[in-house]
Amino acid sequence: MGMELRVAILRADDVRPELAGTFGEYPEMFEALLSDANKQRPAKDQVLLKATAYRANQGIFPSNIEDYDAYIITGSKSGVYEDLPWIALLANFVKVLHQHKKPLIGICFGHQLIANVLGGNAGKASTGWEIGVKTATLNAAGSHFVGAEPFKLLYSHQDQVLEPASGAVVLASTPGCPIAMTTLGDHILTFQGHPEFPMAYANALYQLRKDAYPLECFSNAMESLNEDTDHLAVARWMIDFMVR
C-alpha cells in the first residue's frame, strides 16, 4: 500500500429518500468508486484512501483546507445560478481552494460551479435534458488520459458549462455537451458525467423522474443502460490527478 490519500467529499445534494436506503448518499458512491478503481492499480501504486464527507449543502466545510490532499464536489439537483446561501459559501470555498492550488475535482454540478465561479458560465442547455450513457471524445489536449478513448459515462443534467473557467482547457465533448471535461492548471479536473453512479441507481433515478423527461429522451436513456461505462478508467484518472 502506497501513500495515504485524504479526500474531502463536498456533498452538494441528498439522494432521494426512496433511493438512499439502497444506494447510500453521494459520498458513499464516490468512496465505492475510488476504492474499486484503486484496487485495479498496480499494488505499488495503490493508495490508502481516507475519505471524509462534508454536507456542503448545509453549509458545512472543512475548517482547515490543509487537512486534506484533495477535494471532490458532487452533483446536485440545484442550479449553480440559484441564489442559495450554501451555494455562495461553496463558491467562496472553491475560490480558496483554487488560490491555494489544492487538487479539486468537480462532477456535474461541481463541474458547472467551478466554471461559474472562476470566470466561466453555466446554465440551462439549449439541448434540454441529457440522460443515459453518453460517449465523450477526448481532443488533443486530453489525449494523455489513457485507458478509455473515447469514454462512456452516465449523464443526468439539463444545465451545462456554456463557457469554461478562465484559463481552463476543454478536454472532451459529447454530442450534446461540448464542454464535458476540463482542467485548469494542474490542480482542477472536472467532468459533466457521473462516474460514481451505479447503473442500478441511474435506472431507478430515471424511472422516478420519468415525467420530467421528453418520452424519446427517456426511452433512449433506458436503452443506453445496457452499455458498459468507463467509470473505473475515469476514477483511475481521478486518483492519478489527486496523488500528484
C-alpha positions as CSV (number, residue, x, y, z in Angstrom):
1,M,0.0,0.0,0.0
2,G,1.5,3.4,-1.0
3,M,0.8,6.8,0.2
4,E,-2.2,8.0,2.2
5,L,-4.7,10.0,0.2
6,R,-7.0,12.2,2.3
7,V,-10.0,13.3,0.3
8,A,-12.8,15.6,1.4
9,I,-16.1,14.9,-0.5
10,L,-18.2,18.1,-0.6
11,R,-21.8,16.8,-0.8
12,A,-24.0,19.2,-2.8
13,D,-27.2,17.2,-2.6
14,D,-29.1,14.4,-0.7
15,V,-30.0,11.2,-2.5
16,R,-33.8,11.0,-2.8
17,P,-35.1,9.2,0.3
18,E,-36.7,6.4,-1.6
19,L,-33.3,5.6,-3.1
20,A,-30.9,6.4,-0.3
21,G,-31.7,3.2,1.6
22,T,-30.5,1.1,-1.3
23,F,-27.7,3.2,-2.8
24,G,-26.5,5.4,0.1
25,E,-25.6,9.1,-0.2
26,Y,-23.3,10.5,-3.0
27,P,-20.1,10.5,-0.9
28,E,-20.6,6.7,-0.3
29,M,-20.9,6.2,-4.1
30,F,-17.6,8.1,-4.6
31,E,-15.9,6.1,-1.9
32,A,-17.0,2.8,-3.5
33,L,-15.9,4.0,-7.0
34,L,-12.5,5.2,-5.9
35,S,-12.0,2.0,-3.8
36,D,-12.8,-0.2,-6.8
37,A,-10.5,1.8,-9.1
38,N,-7.7,1.8,-6.5
39,K,-7.8,-2.0,-6.4
40,Q,-7.1,-2.0,-10.2
41,R,-3.9,-0.1,-9.8
42,P,-0.6,-2.0,-9.5
43,A,0.0,-2.9,-5.9
44,K,2.9,-0.5,-5.5
45,D,0.7,2.4,-6.8
46,Q,-2.4,1.7,-4.6
47,V,-3.2,4.5,-2.1
48,L,-4.6,4.3,1.4
49,L,-7.8,6.1,0.7
50,K,-9.3,8.1,3.6
51,A,-12.5,9.9,2.5
52,T,-14.4,12.3,4.7
53,A,-17.8,13.7,3.7
54,Y,-19.0,17.3,4.4
55,R,-22.6,18.4,4.0
56,A,-21.7,21.4,1.8
57,N,-25.5,21.7,1.0
58,Q,-26.0,22.5,4.7
59,G,-23.1,25.0,4.8
60,I,-20.6,22.5,6.4
61,F,-17.0,22.6,5.2
62,P,-13.6,21.6,6.5
63,S,-12.2,24.1,8.9
64,N,-8.6,23.8,7.6
65,I,-8.1,23.1,3.9
66,E,-4.6,21.6,4.7
67,D,-6.3,18.7,6.4
68,Y,-7.0,17.1,3.0
69,D,-4.9,16.3,0.0
70,A,-7.8,16.7,-2.5
71,Y,-11.4,17.7,-2.8
72,I,-14.4,16.4,-4.7
73,I,-17.6,18.4,-5.3
74,T,-20.6,16.1,-6.1
75,G,-23.6,16.6,-8.3
76,S,-26.8,18.4,-7.2
77,K,-30.3,18.9,-8.3
78,S,-29.7,22.6,-7.6
79,G,-28.5,25.0,-10.4
80,V,-25.2,26.8,-9.8
81,Y,-27.1,30.1,-10.6
82,E,-29.6,29.7,-7.8
83,D,-29.5,32.2,-5.0
84,L,-28.9,29.8,-2.1
85,P,-26.7,30.6,0.9
86,W,-24.9,27.3,0.7
87,I,-24.0,27.7,-3.0
88,A,-22.5,31.1,-2.2
89,L,-20.4,29.5,0.6
90,L,-19.3,26.7,-1.7
91,A,-18.4,29.2,-4.4
92,N,-16.1,31.0,-1.9
93,F,-14.6,27.7,-0.8
94,V,-13.8,26.9,-4.4
95,K,-12.0,30.3,-4.7
96,V,-9.9,29.5,-1.7
97,L,-9.0,26.0,-2.9
98,H,-8.1,27.5,-6.3
99,Q,-6.0,30.2,-4.7
100,H,-4.0,27.5,-2.8
101,K,-3.9,25.2,-5.8
102,K,-5.4,22.3,-3.9
103,P,-6.4,19.4,-6.1
104,L,-10.1,19.8,-6.8
105,I,-12.4,17.5,-8.9
106,G,-15.9,18.7,-9.8
107,I,-18.6,16.3,-11.0
108,C,-21.8,17.5,-12.8
109,F,-22.9,20.4,-10.5
110,G,-19.3,20.6,-9.3
111,H,-18.1,20.9,-12.9
112,Q,-20.5,23.7,-13.5
113,L,-19.9,25.5,-10.3
114,I,-16.1,25.6,-10.7
115,A,-16.6,27.1,-14.2
116,N,-19.2,29.6,-13.0
117,V,-17.0,30.8,-10.0
118,L,-13.7,31.0,-11.9
119,G,-14.6,33.3,-14.8
120,G,-16.8,31.0,-16.9
121,N,-20.5,30.4,-17.2
122,A,-23.0,27.6,-16.6
123,G,-26.7,27.5,-17.3
124,K,-29.6,25.7,-18.9
125,A,-28.5,23.8,-22.0
126,S,-30.4,24.6,-25.2
127,T,-30.5,20.8,-25.9
128,G,-32.5,20.2,-22.7
129,W,-32.1,17.0,-20.7
130,E,-29.1,14.8,-21.3
131,I,-29.6,11.4,-19.6
132,G,-28.3,7.9,-20.0
133,V,-24.9,6.6,-21.2
134,K,-23.1,9.1,-23.4
135,T,-19.8,8.8,-25.2
136,A,-17.3,11.6,-24.8
137,T,-14.5,12.1,-27.2
138,L,-11.1,13.3,-26.0
139,N,-9.4,16.0,-28.0
140,A,-5.7,16.5,-28.5
141,A,-5.4,18.3,-25.1
142,G,-7.0,15.3,-23.3
143,S,-5.0,12.7,-25.2
144,H,-2.8,11.9,-22.1
145,F,-5.8,10.5,-20.3
146,V,-5.2,6.9,-21.4
147,G,-7.2,3.7,-20.8
148,A,-10.5,4.8,-22.4
149,E,-10.7,6.8,-25.6
150,P,-13.4,7.7,-26.2
151,F,-15.0,7.2,-22.8
152,K,-18.6,6.4,-21.8
153,L,-20.2,7.7,-18.6
154,L,-23.7,8.1,-17.2
155,Y,-25.2,11.6,-17.6
156,S,-28.1,13.3,-15.8
157,H,-28.3,17.0,-16.4
158,Q,-30.2,19.9,-18.1
159,D,-27.6,22.5,-17.1
160,Q,-24.1,22.5,-18.5
161,V,-21.0,24.6,-18.8
162,L,-21.5,27.2,-21.5
163,E,-18.1,28.9,-21.1
164,P,-15.2,27.3,-19.3
165,A,-13.4,28.9,-16.4
166,S,-10.7,31.5,-17.3
167,G,-7.6,29.6,-18.4
168,A,-9.4,26.2,-18.3
169,V,-8.7,23.7,-21.1
170,V,-11.6,21.7,-22.6
171,L,-10.5,18.1,-22.9
172,A,-13.6,16.2,-24.1
173,S,-17.1,16.6,-25.6
174,T,-20.2,14.6,-26.0
175,P,-22.6,15.2,-28.9
176,G,-25.0,17.2,-26.6
177,C,-22.4,18.7,-24.3
178,P,-19.4,20.4,-25.9
179,I,-17.7,21.1,-22.6
180,A,-17.8,17.6,-20.9
181,M,-14.4,17.6,-19.3
182,T,-11.9,20.3,-18.3
183,T,-8.7,21.0,-16.5
184,L,-7.5,24.3,-15.0
185,G,-3.8,24.5,-14.2
186,D,-2.7,21.1,-12.8
187,H,-5.0,21.3,-9.8
188,I,-8.6,21.3,-11.1
189,L,-10.3,18.5,-13.1
190,T,-14.0,18.5,-13.9
191,F,-16.5,16.1,-15.6
192,Q,-20.1,16.6,-16.6
193,G,-20.8,12.9,-16.5
194,H,-21.2,10.8,-13.3
195,P,-18.6,8.1,-12.8
196,E,-19.9,7.5,-9.3
197,F,-23.5,6.5,-10.3
198,P,-24.1,2.7,-10.1
199,M,-26.0,1.6,-13.2
200,A,-28.9,0.4,-11.0
201,Y,-29.1,3.9,-9.3
202,A,-29.3,5.6,-12.7
203,N,-32.0,3.2,-13.7
204,A,-34.0,3.9,-10.6
205,L,-33.4,7.7,-10.7
206,Y,-34.6,8.0,-14.4
207,Q,-37.7,5.9,-13.6
208,L,-38.5,8.2,-10.7
209,R,-38.1,11.3,-12.8
210,K,-39.7,9.9,-15.9
211,D,-42.4,12.6,-16.1
212,A,-39.8,15.3,-16.2
213,Y,-38.2,13.9,-19.4
214,P,-39.4,14.0,-23.0
215,L,-40.6,10.5,-23.9
216,E,-37.9,9.8,-26.6
217,C,-35.2,11.1,-24.3
218,F,-36.3,8.7,-21.5
219,S,-36.6,5.7,-23.8
220,N,-33.2,6.3,-25.4
221,A,-31.7,6.7,-21.9
222,M,-33.2,3.5,-20.6
223,E,-32.0,1.6,-23.7
224,S,-28.5,3.0,-23.2
225,L,-28.2,1.4,-19.8
226,N,-27.3,-1.9,-21.5
227,E,-24.0,-0.4,-22.4
228,D,-20.9,-0.6,-20.2
229,T,-19.4,2.6,-19.0
230,D,-15.7,3.6,-18.4
231,H,-16.3,4.7,-14.9
232,L,-13.3,2.8,-13.5
233,A,-11.0,4.3,-16.1
234,V,-12.3,7.8,-15.2
235,A,-11.9,7.0,-11.5
236,R,-8.3,5.9,-12.1
237,W,-7.7,9.3,-13.8
238,M,-9.2,11.0,-10.7
239,I,-6.8,9.1,-8.3
240,D,-3.8,9.9,-10.5
241,F,-4.8,13.5,-10.5
242,M,-5.2,13.6,-6.7
243,V,-2.0,11.9,-5.8
244,R,0.4,14.0,-7.9
